[in-house]
Amino acid sequence: MSTQPTDGDRKARTRERIRQLRTGRKRDTLWRLARDYALIILGSAMLSVSMHLFFIPHNLVAGGLSGTAQIINSFTGWPIGTLSFVLNIPLFILGWFFLGGHRFLARTVFASFVFSVVLDGLQLLWPEIVITDDLALNALYGGVSAGVAVGLLFRARSTSGGTDILARILERKFGMPMSQAYLYTDGLVVFLAGLTFGWERALYAVIALYVGGVLVEVTLNGSNVMRVATIITTEPQAVADRILADMERGVTEWNGRGMYTGTERHVLLCAVSRADTVMLKAIIHEVDPHAFVIIGQAQEVLGEGFRSLKDSTS
């Protein structure tokens, strides 16, 4: 003989489910926090090594406040890491307001502290280390290593401070690509470096900054740049069926109207990888040779069939 669950039983089960959810959420939070701070330590140390090996020995300014610290160091001899941390303090305040409050500030201060300590330690223990005297190689490898390092910091929801904070604000508030944001925020520093170290080295520094900005985007979002196709066609069902069957990609239909002719139009939206654009154009041409197609680059595509939205925020 079965008995119906009482209100007390239901409440007890509900409390147990809530407790389990809270325990799981707390465990996920602790794991994510540990992973983020491990990435911060790795990224900060890697950035310090990049500065020590490629930028500082050859007077290539790394941009930002670390580059400003290099310029001041050339006149005063003060430690670059310590100078960089002190110069960061006003920008910490900006980060507090625009990039996440106390969580952002704690991570960025920690990253800046690790960077300063490791860099000053390397400068003290191995001051004369030089891998190559080739400025082009130093600019290239310095840009790659620094870009990956800053990308790791961004993945951990932090920055190395300095103009990274300004670049992150431009990227978040205005949708500006990171490589472009870095060129704007670091332009003045490179100009001052040209006055201090010579214009040839400043030009090499620009190459390093651009390469670094590209590597930040690759590290942060992945190297698989996606394409978004807008297809205006009179055969929407046939085109969509071929895309679904042959490419296994989702398609969304909109209804539109040609403003010149006044006739109704069917508009299809589809996101594909860069490698799939050739197949997509071939399918559209076979089904509707008179279709009008616009293919643009997507900064990021999230959702079913692509990178999950959860992964992009973790």
DOBALO-908025 format. One line per 5 residues: number of its first residue (from 1); their letters; for each residue x, y, z of C-alpha. Coordinates in steps of 0.02 Angstrom, whole numbers. Example, Ala and Ser with C-alpha at 12.3 -4.5 7.8 and 13.67 -1.06 7.14 Angstrom:
// DOBALO-908025
1> AS> 615/-225/390  684/-53/357
***
This chain:
// DOBALO-908025
1> MSTQP> 0/0/0  79/161/-60  63/325/32  61/498/-40  211/607/8
6> TDGDR> 167/734/140  204/919/132  345/888/255  423/759/138  413/876/-10
11> KARTR> 492/1018/89  632/903/148  669/845/-30  668/1025/-90  789/1076/47
16> ERIRQ> 903/931/2  904/979/-182  943/1160/-138  1085/1101/-24  1157/992/-163
21> LRTGR> 1147/1134/-289  1234/1253/-170  1370/1124/-133  1399/1094/-319  1401/1280/-355
26> KRDTL> 1525/1312/-215  1637/1171/-278  1633/1241/-456  1671/1415/-390  1823/1355/-291
31> WRLAR> 1888/1257/-440  1865/1406/-556  1951/1522/-431  2100/1405/-413  2114/1387/-602
36> DYALI> 2103/1575/-629  2240/1615/-505  2350/1479/-579  2326/1561/-750  2366/1731/-674
41> ILGSA> 2530/1668/-602  2576/1582/-766  2529/1733/-873  2616/1860/-761  2775/1756/-752
46> MLSVS> 2773/1728/-940  2752/1915/-971  2899/1952/-856  3009/1827/-948  2958/1902/-1115
51> MHLFF> 3006/2076/-1055  3171/2014/-983  3225/1911/-1135  3161/2009/-1284  3112/2188/-1242
56> IPHNL> 3223/2262/-1107  3396/2205/-1170  3366/2286/-1340  3270/2442/-1287  3111/2381/-1372
61> VAGGL> 2969/2461/-1278  2834/2336/-1234  2699/2469/-1231  2587/2519/-1089  2649/2566/-918
66> SGTAQ> 2785/2434/-921  2852/2523/-1075  2836/2689/-985  2934/2612/-841  3069/2560/-966
71> IINSF> 3085/2740/-1025  3095/2807/-846  3222/2671/-803  3336/2729/-944  3353/2899/-857
76> TGWPI> 3344/2849/-673  3395/2667/-659  3244/2631/-548  3179/2450/-555  3059/2426/-701
81> GTLSF> 2943/2306/-610  2923/2418/-458  2896/2571/-568  2765/2480/-668  2668/2433/-512
86> VLNIP> 2671/2611/-444  2615/2685/-611  2470/2562/-615  2384/2628/-460  2276/2761/-548
91> LFILG> 2221/2634/-679  2171/2510/-543  2037/2637/-497  1972/2641/-677  1966/2452/-680
96> WFFLG> 1865/2452/-520  1726/2553/-603  1725/2476/-778  1789/2297/-766  1712/2210/-618
101> GHRFL> 1737/2299/-453  1833/2214/-312  1851/2046/-403  1936/2129/-549  2043/2236/-435
106> ARTVF> 2103/2090/-328  2153/1988/-481  2236/2132/-572  2333/2192/-419  2390/2013/-391
111> ASFVF> 2442/1995/-574  2536/2161/-571  2622/2113/-408  2679/1943/-477  2739/2027/-638
116> SVVLD> 2838/2159/-542  2918/2036/-421  2967/1910/-556  3033/2045/-675  3138/2132/-542
121> GLQLL> 3201/1963/-483  3255/1914/-659  3338/2084/-685  3434/2062/-522  3487/1880/-545
126> WPEIV> 3519/1874/-735  3542/2054/-792  3646/2021/-949  3551/1878/-1032  3533/1897/-1222
131> ITDDL> 3466/1763/-1340  3489/1856/-1505  3538/2030/-1561  3418/2026/-1710  3287/2160/-1676
136> ALNAL> 3160/2080/-1792  3170/1913/-1701  3158/1997/-1532  3006/2097/-1588  2922/1941/-1660
141> YGGVS> 2954/1822/-1515  2926/1958/-1387  2758/2000/-1465  2705/1817/-1474  2754/1774/-1295
146> AGVAV> 2684/1935/-1221  2521/1914/-1319  2494/1737/-1257  2535/1792/-1080  2409/1935/-1083
151> GLLFR> 2279/1820/-1162  2299/1698/-1017  2272/1842/-896  2114/1894/-988  2049/1715/-983
156> ARSTS> 2071/1723/-795  1965/1882/-792  2116/1988/-750  2240/2101/-838  2423/2143/-811
161> GGTDI> 2369/2320/-773  2426/2472/-870  2352/2501/-1041  2284/2322/-1036  2148/2398/-929
166> LARIL> 2113/2535/-1057  2116/2409/-1201  1995/2294/-1108  1877/2440/-1077  1879/2486/-1263
171> ERKFG> 1848/2304/-1311  1705/2281/-1188  1618/2449/-1202  1641/2484/-1388  1672/2311/-1466
176> MPMSQ> 1844/2363/-1528  1961/2219/-1577  2102/2197/-1453  2239/2221/-1583  2165/2390/-1632
181> AYLYT> 2137/2441/-1451  2320/2409/-1411  2378/2517/-1557  2275/2662/-1488  2322/2643/-1305
186> DGLVV> 2507/2612/-1337  2535/2741/-1474  2593/2878/-1357  2714/2761/-1267  2791/2707/-1432
191> FLAGL> 2810/2890/-1483  2903/2927/-1321  3009/2772/-1348  3057/2838/-1520  3117/2999/-1440
196> TFGWE> 3213/2903/-1307  3285/2749/-1394  3275/2797/-1578  3143/2777/-1712  3207/2612/-1782
201> RALYA> 3178/2526/-1616  3010/2611/-1599  2956/2539/-1767  3007/2366/-1713  2908/2394/-1553
206> VIALY> 2753/2431/-1658  2774/2261/-1743  2788/2177/-1574  2632/2267/-1510  2528/2217/-1661
211> VGGVL> 2584/2035/-1653  2548/2036/-1467  2372/2105/-1495  2334/1969/-1623  2398/1833/-1505
216> VEVTL> 2290/1903/-1365  2136/1877/-1474  2191/1702/-1524  2225/1653/-1343  2064/1730/-1281
221> NGSNV> 1942/1677/-1417  2032/1539/-1512  2106/1541/-1685  1951/1478/-1775  1881/1639/-1848
226> MRVAT> 1701/1611/-1901  1599/1680/-2045  1418/1736/-2045  1321/1724/-2208  1165/1825/-2247
231> IITTE> 1075/1747/-2396  933/1833/-2488  851/1701/-2597  689/1652/-2684  721/1469/-2637
236> PQAVA> 740/1478/-2448  680/1302/-2408  790/1219/-2538  945/1318/-2485  913/1285/-2300
241> DRILA> 885/1099/-2332  1052/1082/-2422  1145/1176/-2286  1065/1070/-2150  1097/906/-2241
246> DMERG> 1268/936/-2320  1350/1050/-2192  1252/1008/-2034  1238/1191/-1990  1085/1279/-1922
251> VTEWN> 993/1408/-2026  876/1547/-1970  749/1626/-2087  692/1806/-2085  560/1890/-2190
256> GRGMY> 610/2048/-2279  555/2164/-2418  655/2239/-2559  639/2426/-2542  664/2458/-2729
261> TGTER> 544/2327/-2797  430/2314/-2646  427/2124/-2661  441/2006/-2513  611/1925/-2488
266> HVLLC> 670/1776/-2386  830/1806/-2287  931/1661/-2216  1064/1680/-2081  1198/1548/-2058
271> AVSRA> 1363/1540/-1961  1502/1430/-2032  1688/1407/-2012  1808/1494/-2129  1848/1329/-2215
276> DTVML> 1663/1296/-2249  1630/1457/-2346  1680/1377/-2512  1554/1236/-2490  1421/1360/-2434
281> KAIIH> 1441/1467/-2590  1438/1312/-2700  1274/1253/-2621  1193/1423/-2642  1249/1435/-2823
286> EVDPH> 1179/1263/-2864  1009/1294/-2784  984/1479/-2825  1113/1557/-2942  1026/1726/-2926
291> AFVII> 1038/1733/-2736  1116/1885/-2653  1246/1835/-2523  1341/1936/-2392  1479/1845/-2297
296> GQAQE> 1559/1935/-2151  1682/1892/-2015  1614/1855/-1841  1718/1901/-1690  1642/1757/-1593
301> VLGEG> 1503/1628/-1618  1427/1547/-1465  1291/1416/-1450  1242/1246/-1517  1368/1179/-1643
306> FRSLK> 1501/1304/-1590  1588/1353/-1429  1464/1348/-1285  1410/1507/-1199  1457/1431/-1031
311> DSTS> 1636/1395/-1087  1656/1575/-1148  1621/1643/-973  1717/1517/-871
***
